[in-house]
Amino acid sequence: MERTLTAFAGEYWVATGDDAEIRAALSAMGEDAQNILLFDDTTGRQTDIDLRGPADDSPRGRGRPKLGVQPREVTLLPRHWDWLATQSGGASATLRRLVEAARKASAETVAPRAAMDAAYHFLTVMAGDRPGYEAAIRALYAKDAALFASLSQDWPSAIRDHAQALAAPAFGD
């Protein structure tokens, strides 16, 4: 699953999308893109992307290089190896299917603590000097959605709305 990024120019929302969509939006902005703050929506942390586009200069190792396969060691109990041996496609294919199913299931739900932390990291950068910031952070970690919304009401709408969207899983919304 590709990460989702959100770009802000000061207190204004610019774009939200995956790496390619954000790269295209920022490239279209030209020199103005240098004043953009970019956030990873999963963590709320500020991040950067290379506007030159993807480049693959890394040396390739063993495995299936075109698929990006990396050989690593997995330690399992004998009963796990026995079960894997009975699965169609072999142990590697079965493990890949199990991992992908688990990734998909976990990607659909955001843990409340992860949502709180993402909102906190975003707000520290974008609203750390705004009135009510510290009380809003306390309300966020107390899971008091009404107080959080009230304390952030006077912030610029793009910042407030994005923070509330990041925090929503923490409040059970």
Buried (B, 14 or more C-beta within 10 A) or exposed (E): EEEBBBBBBEBEBBBBBEBEBBBEBBEEBEEEBEEBBBBBBBBBBBEEBEEEEEEEEEEEEEEEEEEEEEEEEEEEEEEEEEEBEEEEEEBEEBBEEEEEEEEEEEEEEBEBEBBBBBBBBBBBBBBEEBEBBEBBBEBBBEBBBEBBBBBBEEBBEBBBEBBBBBBBBBBEE
